[in-house]
Amino acid sequence: MRSLLWLTAFVVVIAGCNNSKEGKVTTKVNRIFLRTDSINVVKLSDTMLIYESICRGCKYESSVRFEISDSLAVVKLQDVITNDSNPDGMSGGNVGKELVLVPAKAGNTNIKLYKFLSPETAKEDSARFQVYTIEVKN
């Protein structure tokens, strides 16, 4: 009698743990926010992000562009995503720019991020840059 009770409880527990719904298995997207004050260690499967902003409604808002300089070709700039969370009728504020970088190969590099404000590249723009130290591991 006791073994029949244990067997019934075991079958109920096993049946209760069975998930009959089929769903897609999603992989975790690793997003690393880069910092200028430290060495950024990432994997080849990671996505790197840099947040920048530009004034909303100023003459540079529509002409700003970003480029990176990486002599070792370890990292490449994949996309620039613009986020404007301000209401339509509001004047002023900031427009967020999310720079998406992806590693191309393993290695250590220093990249320079240039922020060009005008459509034409000016010497003032090329003098302003931020340096990021990145170590890409397998």
Phi, psi and chi 1 to 4 in degrees:
 res  aa     phi    psi   chi1   chi2   chi3   chi4
   1 MET       -  -43.3 -178.5   69.6  175.2      -
   2 ARG   -65.1  -39.7 -163.8  177.3 -135.9  179.0
   3 SER   -68.9  -33.1   60.9      -      -      -
   4 LEU   -66.7  -38.8 -178.0   61.7      -      -
   5 LEU   -64.5  -45.1 -177.1   61.7      -      -
   6 TRP   -63.5  -40.9  -79.1  106.1      -      -
   7 LEU   -63.5  -42.1 -179.5   63.0      -      -
   8 THR   -64.9  -43.4  -54.5      -      -      -
   9 ALA   -63.9  -39.8      -      -      -      -
  10 PHE   -63.9  -43.6  179.9   73.2      -      -
  11 VAL   -64.8  -39.9  169.7      -      -      -
  12 VAL   -64.8  -42.5  168.7      -      -      -
  13 VAL   -65.7  -44.9  168.5      -      -      -
  14 ILE   -63.7  -42.9  -65.4  -62.4      -      -
  15 ALA   -66.5  -36.0      -      -      -      -
  16 GLY   -70.0  -26.6      -      -      -      -
  17 CYS   -84.9   -9.8  -66.6      -      -      -
  18 ASN   -79.4  121.2 -172.8    8.9      -      -
  19 ASN   -98.9  107.1 -174.2    0.1      -      -
  20 SER   -82.7   -9.7   61.9      -      -      -
  21 LYS   -77.1  134.8  -65.6 -179.0 -176.3  177.5
  22 GLU  -100.6  127.3  -70.2 -174.6   26.5      -
  23 GLY  -131.6  163.3      -      -      -      -
  24 LYS   -73.9  139.2  -68.8 -175.9  178.0  178.9
  25 VAL   -88.3  119.5  176.6      -      -      -
  26 THR  -105.2  143.4   57.9      -      -      -
  27 THR   -90.9  151.0   58.5      -      -      -
  28 LYS   -77.2  129.1 -176.5  178.0  175.9 -176.0
  29 VAL   -91.0  117.9  176.5      -      -      -
  30 ASN   -91.7  114.2  -68.3  -29.2      -      -
  31 ARG  -110.5  122.9  -65.3 -177.9  175.8 -108.3
  32 ILE  -109.7  124.2  -51.8  -64.3      -      -
  33 PHE   -88.2  118.5  -59.8  101.1      -      -
  34 LEU   -77.6  146.2  -62.4 -176.9      -      -
  35 ARG  -125.1  147.7  -61.9  173.3   46.4  128.1
  36 THR   -87.1  -16.8   56.9      -      -      -
  37 ASP   -95.8    6.7   61.8  -12.6      -      -
  38 SER  -151.6  172.6   62.7      -      -      -
  39 ILE   -83.6  124.4  -62.9  174.5      -      -
  40 ASN   -92.3  113.5  -60.4  -76.3      -      -
  41 VAL  -100.6  121.4  179.4      -      -      -
  42 VAL  -132.0  165.5  -62.1      -      -      -
  43 LYS  -103.2  165.4  -64.7  179.0 -177.2  175.9
  44 LEU   -62.5  -25.2  -83.4  171.9      -      -
  45 SER   -88.1   -4.8   59.9      -      -      -
  46 ASP   -81.8  157.8  -67.5  -19.6      -      -
  47 THR  -114.1  132.3  -59.3      -      -      -
  48 MET  -102.7  141.8  -62.9  169.3  -82.4      -
  49 LEU  -126.8  141.8  -62.1  173.6      -      -
  50 ILE  -129.3  129.6  -61.1  174.5      -      -
  51 TYR   -99.0  129.6  -75.2  115.0      -      -
  52 GLU  -129.4  167.1  -71.5  -73.6  -33.1      -
  53 SER  -144.2  159.0   64.8      -      -      -
  54 ILE  -137.5  149.0 -172.0   72.1      -      -
  55 CYS   -66.2  140.3   57.1      -      -      -
  56 ARG   -87.3  128.5 -175.1  172.3 -173.5 -102.3
  57 GLY    87.7   -0.4      -      -      -      -
  58 CYS   -87.3  170.8   66.0      -      -      -
  59 LYS   -68.3  -16.5   64.6 -179.4 -179.7  177.5
  60 TYR   -92.0   -6.8  -56.0  120.1      -      -
  61 GLU   -57.1  -45.3 -179.9 -177.2   -0.8      -
  62 SER   -89.7  -11.0   60.8      -      -      -
  63 SER  -106.5   -3.2   64.2      -      -      -
  64 VAL   -68.4  139.6   69.7      -      -      -
  65 ARG  -144.9  158.4   58.5 -168.3  167.4   86.1
  66 PHE  -124.8  144.7  -60.7   92.3      -      -
  67 GLU  -142.6  152.1  -68.9 -175.5   21.3      -
  68 ILE  -118.4  151.9   64.8  167.0      -      -
  69 SER  -118.6  114.0  171.0      -      -      -
  70 ASP  -134.0  100.9 -179.0   10.1      -      -
  71 SER   -68.0  -22.6   60.5      -      -      -
  72 LEU   -92.9   -4.7  -60.6  176.1      -      -
  73 ALA    55.7   39.4      -      -      -      -
  74 VAL   -84.4  -32.2  173.6      -      -      -
  75 VAL  -127.9  144.1  174.8      -      -      -
  76 LYS  -132.6  148.6   66.0  178.3 -176.0  174.4
  77 LEU   -80.9  116.7  179.5   62.1      -      -
  78 GLN   -91.2  -42.9 -176.6  179.0   29.3      -
  79 ASP  -159.0  156.1 -163.7   10.8      -      -
  80 VAL  -124.3  117.1  177.2      -      -      -
  81 ILE  -105.6  127.2  -58.0  168.3      -      -
  82 THR   -97.7  130.7  -58.4      -      -      -
  83 ASN  -124.9  116.5  -61.9  -43.1      -      -
  84 ASP  -117.7  101.3 -173.0    1.1      -      -
  85 SER   -96.3    9.3   59.3      -      -      -
  86 ASN   -82.8  150.6  -62.7  -51.7      -      -
  87 PRO   -64.4  154.7  -14.7   22.8      -      -
  88 ASP   -60.4  -40.3  -69.6  -24.8      -      -
  89 GLY   -81.0   -2.9      -      -      -      -
  90 MET   -82.6  136.4 -179.0 -178.3  167.8      -
  91 SER  -103.6  142.4   60.3      -      -      -
  92 GLY    88.7 -171.4      -      -      -      -
  93 GLY    96.9 -166.3      -      -      -      -
  94 ASN  -126.8  150.6  -72.0  -32.9      -      -
  95 VAL  -110.5  125.1  174.9      -      -      -
  96 GLY   -83.1  140.7      -      -      -      -
  97 LYS  -122.1  122.9  -59.9  -75.7 -174.0  175.4
  98 GLU  -108.1  111.7 -174.1  175.0  -60.2      -
  99 LEU   -91.6  123.4  -74.8   69.6      -      -
 100 VAL  -104.1  118.7  180.0      -      -      -
 101 LEU  -116.6  146.0  -63.6  102.5      -      -
 102 VAL  -128.5  143.4  -67.7      -      -      -
 103 PRO   -75.8  139.1   20.4  -24.7      -      -
 104 ALA   -96.9  -32.1      -      -      -      -
 105 LYS  -158.6  167.5   61.3 -177.7  179.3 -179.6
 106 ALA   -76.5  148.2      -      -      -      -
 107 GLY   150.9  179.6      -      -      -      -
 108 ASN  -110.9  139.9  -63.7  -23.1      -      -
 109 THR  -154.2  160.7 -171.8      -      -      -
 110 ASN  -117.1  121.6  -69.3  -34.4      -      -
 111 ILE  -107.6  148.5   64.1  166.5      -      -
 112 LYS  -108.8  128.0  -67.5 -179.6 -178.0  177.7
 113 LEU  -102.4  118.9  172.6   66.3      -      -
 114 TYR  -102.9  138.3  -65.5   95.5      -      -
 115 LYS  -117.4  105.9 -178.0  178.7 -175.2  178.6
 116 PHE   -94.7  122.4  -62.2  108.0      -      -
 117 LEU   -89.3  -30.1  -61.0  176.5      -      -
 118 SER  -107.2  160.0   58.5      -      -      -
 119 PRO   -61.6  -36.0  -16.6   24.5      -      -
 120 GLU   -90.5  141.4  -55.5   84.5   28.7      -
 121 THR   -75.1  121.3  -57.3      -      -      -
 122 ALA  -107.3  156.7      -      -      -      -
 123 LYS   -63.9  -28.6   63.4 -179.1  177.4 -176.5
 124 GLU   -66.6  -36.8  -66.4   84.5   14.9      -
 125 ASP   -67.4  -40.9  -73.1  -20.3      -      -
 126 SER   -74.6  -13.0   61.5      -      -      -
 127 ALA   -83.7  -17.0      -      -      -      -
 128 ARG  -101.8  118.2  -70.5 -171.1  -55.0 -115.5
 129 PHE  -153.9  162.2   59.4   85.8      -      -
 130 GLN  -117.8  142.9  -66.3  177.4  -23.2      -
 131 VAL  -107.4  130.9  176.8      -      -      -
 132 TYR  -119.6  129.6  -66.3   89.2      -      -
 133 THR   -98.3  122.9  -56.8      -      -      -
 134 ILE  -128.0  134.5  -57.9  171.2      -      -
 135 GLU  -118.0  115.6  178.9 -178.6  -14.0      -
 136 VAL  -101.4  123.1  179.5      -      -      -
 137 LYS  -110.1  159.1  -66.0 -176.8  176.4 -176.4
 138 ASN   -69.4      -  -75.3  -27.8      -      -
